[in-house]
Amino acid sequence: MFDRVQQQYKTMSKKQQQIADYLLADPQAFINSSSHELEARIGVSAATIIRFAQCLDYSGMDEMRVYVAQQIAHNEHSVELVVDAADTGASLEQKVLQLYRDATESLKETLETTAVDHAIALLQQAKRIYILGVGTSGLVAYDLYHRLNRYGKPTVYETDAHMNLEFVSQSTPDDVVLAISYSGLTKEVVLGAQSAQSRHTPVISLTSDGKSPLAQATDVALMIPQTEHLVRLAALASRAHTQIVCDILFAGVVKVALPKMQQTSIATNQLVSKLKIQ
């Protein structure tokens, strides 16, 4: 919930930023106060406070208080997600497990259901799926590429970024490009998305910055939280968010032709099993 406030902070009015500052500084006092009490403490009108809640996609203050209270309870049981030289196996286990729990919950704040539905529909109908991604995003892209092909959905991905751009240059309006970049600034990914759009190939982006060059070259944007706090386990968090979204997309693609795809998967397993030592 606090992530949503921080992500939208720059787009808020000055009065809304005053409310956000008070909320982030003392969330307990925020939920314990009525709108009129907050009006006196923050120096803005009660109507502005209600509009602040609505700009964060809550129906009003009552609903927002529930989510703030849940965030406070969660934070009270949280551990600092920083790897320390003194960490034991047990403490590392606790930190990483919490990171994955946090990743799952925080996605609810940024990932829009309508965008997910639209992306799945495009992927289901696509003659061929092209995936773009380098670095950590490339690892997730490579995994999704193999899984989709294994279930019979023609998918193209190459770990060499130059070759991947060559492949994407062959995309058509009947295909779909899935472009993955946390920052939305990765040149190899942005160029591929722009190239695909020039040929009227639908582009689905997976990024944390809705104003990035990648987001601008996109038909459907799937937003993940911004977690770049480099002293923390940020790389793991962004990878977890990306992986979860790709898992959702994968499930959405395979569900429509599951019987046929299951047969494809079984045939693949039987072939690969012949390579195992008997």
Phi, psi and chi 1 to 4 in degrees:
 res  aa     phi    psi   chi1   chi2   chi3   chi4
   1 MET       -  -45.1 -173.3  -85.3  159.9      -
   2 PHE   -65.7  -31.0  -65.2  155.4      -      -
   3 ASP   -60.3  -40.1  -74.6  -17.0      -      -
   4 ARG   -63.5  -42.0 -177.8 -172.3  -62.8 -174.0
   5 VAL   -61.2  -46.2  175.8      -      -      -
   6 GLN   -65.4  -38.2  -68.4  168.6  -22.9      -
   7 GLN   -68.5  -33.3  -72.1  173.5    2.0      -
   8 GLN   -95.1   -0.4  -63.2 -170.7   24.7      -
   9 TYR   -55.3  -46.5 -172.3   85.8      -      -
  10 LYS   -66.2  -23.1  -69.2 -177.7  179.7  179.2
  11 THR   -91.6   -2.8   63.7      -      -      -
  12 MET   -81.7  156.7  -65.3  177.5 -178.5      -
  13 SER   -71.6  168.7   66.6      -      -      -
  14 LYS   -61.8  -38.4  -71.2 -174.5  177.2  179.3
  15 LYS   -69.1  -38.6  -71.3 -174.1  177.0 -179.4
  16 GLN   -66.4  -35.5  -71.8  175.6  -25.1      -
  17 GLN   -64.6  -35.2  -71.8  179.2  -12.1      -
  18 GLN   -61.2  -42.8  -74.6  178.2 -119.1      -
  19 ILE   -65.5  -43.8  -57.4  169.5      -      -
  20 ALA   -60.9  -42.1      -      -      -      -
  21 ASP   -60.5  -42.9  -70.0  -22.0      -      -
  22 TYR   -66.7  -43.0 -174.7   86.4      -      -
  23 LEU   -60.6  -47.7  166.5   62.1      -      -
  24 LEU   -69.8  -31.3  -64.7  172.5      -      -
  25 ALA   -76.5  -37.2      -      -      -      -
  26 ASP  -146.6   73.7 -165.2  -13.4      -      -
  27 PRO   -62.1  -32.0   19.1  -30.9      -      -
  28 GLN   -65.0  -43.6 -168.5   64.1   58.6      -
  29 ALA   -64.6  -33.7      -      -      -      -
  30 PHE   -62.4  -47.4 -174.0   90.9      -      -
  31 ILE   -78.3  -19.4   62.7  173.0      -      -
  32 ASN   -85.6   -6.0  -71.0  -20.3      -      -
  33 SER  -107.7  145.6  -54.6      -      -      -
  34 SER   -76.3  168.9   67.0      -      -      -
  35 SER   -60.1  -38.2  -64.0      -      -      -
  36 HIS   -72.1  -33.6  -69.8  -67.2      -      -
  37 GLU   -67.4  -41.0  -71.4  171.9  -25.6      -
  38 LEU   -65.4  -34.7  -69.7  173.0      -      -
  39 GLU   -56.7  -44.4  179.4 -179.7   25.6      -
  40 ALA   -73.0  -38.2      -      -      -      -
  41 ARG   -74.7  -37.1  -67.1  174.6 -175.8  174.7
  42 ILE   -92.8  -28.4  -57.7  173.6      -      -
  43 GLY    89.2   27.2      -      -      -      -
  44 VAL  -129.4  165.4  -60.6      -      -      -
  45 SER   -76.7  157.2   68.6      -      -      -
  46 ALA   -61.6  -35.1      -      -      -      -
  47 ALA   -63.9  -37.6      -      -      -      -
  48 THR   -66.1  -37.0  -59.0      -      -      -
  49 ILE   -66.0  -40.4  -65.0  170.4      -      -
  50 ILE   -66.3  -41.9  -66.1  170.9      -      -
  51 ARG   -64.8  -31.6  -74.8 -164.2  -64.9  -87.9
  52 PHE   -61.2  -45.9  170.1   76.7      -      -
  53 ALA   -62.4  -40.4      -      -      -      -
  54 GLN   -69.8  -32.3  -67.8  171.8  -20.2      -
  55 CYS   -69.3  -18.2   86.3      -      -      -
  56 LEU   -94.1   11.0  -65.8  170.4      -      -
  57 ASP    74.8   23.5  -64.7  -33.3      -      -
  58 TYR   -99.0  149.7  -61.7  111.3      -      -
  59 SER   -68.1  -26.8   59.8      -      -      -
  60 GLY   179.0 -168.8      -      -      -      -
  61 MET   -67.3  -34.5  -78.8  -64.6  -68.1      -
  62 ASP   -61.9  -47.1  -72.4  -18.6      -      -
  63 GLU   -65.6  -40.1 -177.6 -176.8   13.7      -
  64 MET   -64.0  -39.1 -174.5  173.9  177.0      -
  65 ARG   -59.9  -38.1  -76.2 -167.3 -178.9   91.6
  66 VAL   -60.2  -45.7  171.8      -      -      -
  67 TYR   -70.9  -35.4  -78.3   91.7      -      -
  68 VAL   -64.6  -43.0  174.1      -      -      -
  69 ALA   -61.5  -40.4      -      -      -      -
  70 GLN   -63.7  -39.1  -70.0  176.1  -11.5      -
  71 GLN   -66.3  -41.0 -176.0   74.3   61.6      -
  72 ILE   -61.6  -46.2  -67.4  171.2      -      -
  73 ALA   -61.4  -40.3      -      -      -      -
  74 HIS   -64.9  -44.4  170.0   75.3      -      -
  75 ASN   -65.0  -31.3  -71.0  -11.0      -      -
  76 GLU   -66.5  -22.9  -72.6  176.0  -10.8      -
  77 HIS  -106.7   10.0  -65.9   89.4      -      -
  78 SER   -85.9  157.7  -65.6      -      -      -
  79 VAL  -114.3  156.3  -65.1      -      -      -
  80 GLU   -69.3  120.2 -171.5   70.0    8.3      -
  81 LEU   -87.0   57.8  -64.4 -177.7      -      -
  82 VAL  -121.9  129.8  178.4      -      -      -
  83 VAL   -75.7  127.3  175.1      -      -      -
  84 ASP  -120.3  149.3 -172.0  -88.1      -      -
  85 ALA   -60.4  -25.7      -      -      -      -
  86 ALA   -86.8   -1.3      -      -      -      -
  87 ASP   -60.6  139.8  -87.7  -34.7      -      -
  88 THR   -98.5  173.5   63.3      -      -      -
  89 GLY   -58.0  -39.7      -      -      -      -
  90 ALA   -65.9  -42.9      -      -      -      -
  91 SER   -69.9  -36.3   64.1      -      -      -
  92 LEU   -65.9  -39.8  -71.4  172.4      -      -
  93 GLU   -59.8  -44.9  176.5 -174.6   -8.6      -
  94 GLN   -62.8  -43.3 -177.2 -178.3    7.6      -
  95 LYS   -66.0  -45.7  -70.1  178.9  178.8 -179.3
  96 VAL   -69.5  -40.4  172.9      -      -      -
  97 LEU   -62.6  -39.7  -72.5  175.8      -      -
  98 GLN   -66.1  -38.2 -178.9  178.8  -49.9      -
  99 LEU   -58.4  -43.6  179.7  142.3      -      -
 100 TYR   -69.0  -35.3  -82.5   92.3      -      -
 101 ARG   -64.6  -44.2  -73.9 -166.5  -65.2  -90.6
 102 ASP   -62.7  -40.3  -70.6  -11.0      -      -
 103 ALA   -60.8  -42.2      -      -      -      -
 104 THR   -63.9  -44.8  -57.1      -      -      -
 105 GLU   -69.9  -43.0  -71.3  -59.3  -46.1      -
 106 SER   -68.4  -25.1   58.3      -      -      -
 107 LEU   -62.4  -29.0  -98.7  179.1      -      -
 108 LYS   -63.2  -23.1  -63.1  176.1 -177.2  177.9
 109 GLU   -80.8  -24.5  -60.9  -74.2  -19.8      -
 110 THR  -117.1  -27.4   60.7      -      -      -
 111 LEU   -87.4  116.4 -165.9   60.1      -      -
 112 GLU   -88.0  130.1  -64.8 -175.9    0.5      -
 113 THR   -59.5  -39.8  -56.6      -      -      -
 114 THR   -64.0  -37.4   52.5      -      -      -
 115 ALA   -67.5  -39.8      -      -      -      -
 116 VAL   -63.3  -45.0  173.1      -      -      -
 117 ASP   -60.4  -42.7  -72.9  -20.1      -      -
 118 HIS   -64.2  -44.5 -169.9 -177.3      -      -
 119 ALA   -62.5  -44.4      -      -      -      -
 120 ILE   -62.8  -41.5  -71.8  174.4      -      -
 121 ALA   -61.4  -41.7      -      -      -      -
 122 LEU   -64.8  -43.0  -73.7  173.4      -      -
 123 LEU   -66.9  -38.4  -67.7  168.3      -      -
 124 GLN   -61.9  -39.8  -72.3  173.2  -14.1      -
 125 GLN   -85.5  -13.3  -62.8  163.8   11.4      -
 126 ALA   -66.0  136.6      -      -      -      -
 127 LYS   -68.2  -39.7 -179.3  177.9  179.1 -179.2
 128 ARG  -147.4  142.7 -177.0  176.1  -73.4  103.0
 129 ILE  -107.4  127.8  -61.3  170.9      -      -
 130 TYR  -107.4  131.9  -67.6   85.9      -      -
 131 ILE  -114.9  134.8  -52.6  179.5      -      -
 132 LEU  -115.9  137.3  -64.6  166.3      -      -
 133 GLY   172.5  138.2      -      -      -      -
 134 VAL  -128.8  164.7  -61.4      -      -      -
 135 GLY    64.0 -136.5      -      -      -      -
 136 THR   -61.0  -39.2  -59.3      -      -      -
 137 SER   -63.0  -33.0  -62.7      -      -      -
 138 GLY   -65.1  -34.4      -      -      -      -
 139 LEU   -63.6  -43.5  -63.7  175.1      -      -
 140 VAL   -67.4  -40.4 -179.9      -      -      -
 141 ALA   -61.0  -42.6      -      -      -      -
 142 TYR   -63.7  -40.3 -168.0   59.8      -      -
 143 ASP   -63.3  -46.4  171.0   70.7      -      -
 144 LEU   -65.5  -39.9 -178.9   60.1      -      -
 145 TYR   -55.5  -46.7  153.1   72.6      -      -
 146 HIS   -67.3  -42.4  -86.5  -68.0      -      -
 147 ARG   -65.8  -42.5  -74.8 -168.5  -70.9  158.2
 148 LEU   -64.4  -43.5  -72.7  170.2      -      -
 149 ASN   -64.6  -37.2  -84.4  -53.2      -      -
 150 ARG   -63.1  -30.9 -173.5  170.3 -169.3  169.5
 151 TYR   -96.2   14.1  -84.1   80.9      -      -
 152 GLY    88.5   12.2      -      -      -      -
 153 LYS   -99.2  111.3 -173.8   69.1  174.9 -177.3
 154 PRO   -57.3  118.5  -24.1   35.2      -      -
 155 THR  -136.3  142.0  -54.8      -      -      -
 156 VAL  -120.6  127.5  178.7      -      -      -
 157 TYR  -156.0  138.4  175.8   75.9      -      -
 158 GLU  -132.7  133.4  170.7   55.7   53.2      -
 159 THR   -67.4  -24.7   53.5      -      -      -
 160 ASP   -78.6  115.2 -176.5  -62.8      -      -
 161 ALA   -61.7  -35.9      -      -      -      -
 162 HIS   -66.0  -44.7  -69.9 -174.1      -      -
 163 MET   -65.9  -35.8  -69.0 -176.7   65.7      -
 164 ASN   -62.5  -39.1 -146.1   24.4      -      -
 165 LEU   -65.1  -36.1  -76.1  175.4      -      -
 166 GLU   -62.0  -42.6  -70.6 -179.9   15.9      -
 167 PHE   -65.4  -45.6  -65.9  149.2      -      -
 168 VAL   -63.2  -28.9  170.6      -      -      -
 169 SER   -64.5   -9.8   68.8      -      -      -
 170 GLN   -98.3    3.3  -59.2  174.2   33.7      -
 171 SER   -67.6  152.4   67.4      -      -      -
 172 THR  -126.3  172.4   73.0      -      -      -
 173 PRO   -61.8  -16.3  -27.6   37.8      -      -
 174 ASP   -85.6   -7.1  -65.6  -34.9      -      -
 175 ASP  -101.4 -178.5  -56.9  -39.6      -      -
 176 VAL  -141.1  141.9  167.6      -      -      -
 177 VAL  -109.4  129.0  168.9      -      -      -
 178 LEU  -106.9  110.7  173.6   60.8      -      -
 179 ALA  -106.4  120.1      -      -      -      -
 180 ILE  -114.0  119.7  -53.2  172.5      -      -
 181 SER  -158.7  116.6  170.1      -      -      -
 182 TYR   -55.5  -48.8  168.7   82.1      -      -
 183 SER   -77.7  -27.0   66.7      -      -      -
 184 GLY    77.9   11.0      -      -      -      -
 185 LEU  -115.0   -4.7  -59.4  174.0      -      -
 186 THR   -63.4  115.0  -52.3      -      -      -
 187 LYS   -59.6  -42.8 -163.5  167.9 -175.1  178.2
 188 GLU   -61.8  -33.2  -63.5   88.3  -20.3      -
 189 VAL   -79.4  -43.5  175.8      -      -      -
 190 VAL   -63.0  -45.1  174.2      -      -      -
 191 LEU   -60.5  -41.8  -74.1  175.0      -      -
 192 GLY   -63.1  -41.7      -      -      -      -
 193 ALA   -65.8  -44.0      -      -      -      -
 194 GLN   -64.0  -40.0  -68.0  170.7  -20.9      -
 195 SER   -62.9  -43.6  171.2      -      -      -
 196 ALA   -63.2  -43.1      -      -      -      -
 197 GLN   -63.8  -32.6  -82.0 -152.7  -39.3      -
 198 SER   -64.0  -21.8   71.6      -      -      -
 199 ARG  -103.2   12.0  -69.5 -177.6  -57.1  -78.1
 200 HIS    65.5   28.4  -54.1  -70.8      -      -
 201 THR   -83.7  125.6  -55.4      -      -      -
 202 PRO   -59.5  138.2  -22.3   34.0      -      -
 203 VAL  -119.3  126.5  176.1      -      -      -
 204 ILE  -106.8  126.2  -58.6  166.3      -      -
 205 SER  -110.4  149.8   67.5      -      -      -
 206 LEU  -126.6  104.0 -177.8   46.5      -      -
 207 THR  -152.6  168.8 -177.7      -      -      -
 208 SER  -103.9   -7.5   69.3      -      -      -
 209 ASP  -120.2  106.6 -173.1   -9.9      -      -
 210 GLY   -70.4   -9.1      -      -      -      -
 211 LYS  -109.2    7.4  -63.1 -178.4  178.9 -179.5
 212 SER   -74.1  163.6   65.1      -      -      -
 213 PRO   -56.5  -35.9  -27.7   36.1      -      -
 214 LEU   -65.5  -44.4  176.1   58.3      -      -
 215 ALA   -61.8  -30.8      -      -      -      -
 216 GLN   -73.4  -23.0  -58.0  -51.6  -51.6      -
 217 ALA  -102.2   43.4      -      -      -      -
 218 THR  -134.2  141.9  -66.2      -      -      -
 219 ASP   -91.5  -36.6  -63.8  -77.6      -      -
 220 VAL  -133.5  121.0 -177.7      -      -      -
 221 ALA  -104.0  123.4      -      -      -      -
 222 LEU  -104.0  112.9  -57.5  176.4      -      -
 223 MET   -96.1  132.7  -55.8  -56.9  -59.8      -
 224 ILE  -114.0  158.9   61.2  174.6      -      -
 225 PRO   -64.5  152.7  -22.2   34.2      -      -
 226 GLN   -86.6  119.7  -66.0 -177.0  -24.6      -
 227 THR  -128.0   20.0   56.2      -      -      -
 228 GLU   -76.1   73.3  -79.8  -61.0  -16.6      -
 229 HIS  -110.8   94.4  -49.9  -64.0      -      -
 230 LEU   -61.7  -23.9  -63.5 -178.8      -      -
 231 VAL   -78.4  -11.5  -63.2      -      -      -
 232 ARG   -99.0 -166.8  -62.5  172.5  179.8  -91.9
 233 LEU   -88.3   49.0  -60.5  176.3      -      -
 234 ALA   -63.7  -42.6      -      -      -      -
 235 ALA   -61.7  -39.5      -      -      -      -
 236 LEU   -65.5  -40.2  -76.4  179.6      -      -
 237 ALA   -64.8  -47.6      -      -      -      -
 238 SER   -65.3  -36.8   60.1      -      -      -
 239 ARG   -65.8  -41.0 -171.9 -171.9   68.1 -171.9
 240 ALA   -62.3  -44.3      -      -      -      -
 241 HIS   -59.8  -46.6  -71.7  133.3      -      -
 242 THR   -63.2  -42.7  -55.5      -      -      -
 243 GLN   -63.9  -42.6 -175.3   68.1   66.1      -
 244 ILE   -61.9  -45.0  -68.4  169.2      -      -
 245 VAL   -63.3  -42.8  175.0      -      -      -
 246 CYS   -64.2  -34.6  -75.3      -      -      -
 247 ASP   -64.5  -39.4  -72.4  -15.3      -      -
 248 ILE   -63.9  -44.7  -66.3  170.6      -      -
 249 LEU   -63.5  -42.2  -63.7  178.5      -      -
 250 PHE   -59.4  -47.1  171.2   75.6      -      -
 251 ALA   -61.3  -38.4      -      -      -      -
 252 GLY   -66.9  -33.7      -      -      -      -
 253 VAL   -73.3  -47.3  171.6      -      -      -
 254 VAL   -75.3  -20.7  -58.0      -      -      -
 255 LYS   -65.4  -29.4   71.6  171.2 -173.8  176.0
 256 VAL   -76.4  -23.7  -68.4      -      -      -
 257 ALA  -132.6   43.4      -      -      -      -
 258 LEU   -59.8  -45.9 -160.4   54.0      -      -
 259 PRO   -58.0  -46.4  -26.3   36.7      -      -
 260 LYS   -65.3  -42.8  177.9 -177.6  176.1 -178.2
 261 MET   -68.9  -32.8  -70.8 -176.5  169.0      -
 262 GLN   -64.1  -40.1  -78.7  177.7  -27.2      -
 263 GLN   -63.5  -39.5  -70.1  -58.1  -45.1      -
 264 THR   -62.3  -42.7  -57.8      -      -      -
 265 SER   -65.7  -41.0  179.4      -      -      -
 266 ILE   -63.3  -43.3  -69.4  170.8      -      -
 267 ALA   -62.2  -39.9      -      -      -      -
 268 THR   -64.6  -44.8  -57.9      -      -      -
 269 ASN   -61.1  -41.1  -73.7  -24.0      -      -
 270 GLN   -64.8  -38.9  -70.1  173.4  -20.8      -
 271 LEU   -67.0  -47.9  178.5   60.8      -      -
 272 VAL   -66.1  -33.1  171.8      -      -      -
 273 SER   -62.8  -22.5   66.7      -      -      -
 274 LYS   -68.6  -15.3  -66.2  178.9 -178.9  179.1
 275 LEU   -85.4  -11.3  -61.4  174.9      -      -
 276 LYS   -81.1  147.6  -64.5  180.0 -179.5  178.2
 277 ILE   -68.0  128.1  -62.5  172.9      -      -
 278 GLN   -88.6      -  -58.5  -61.8  -39.0      -
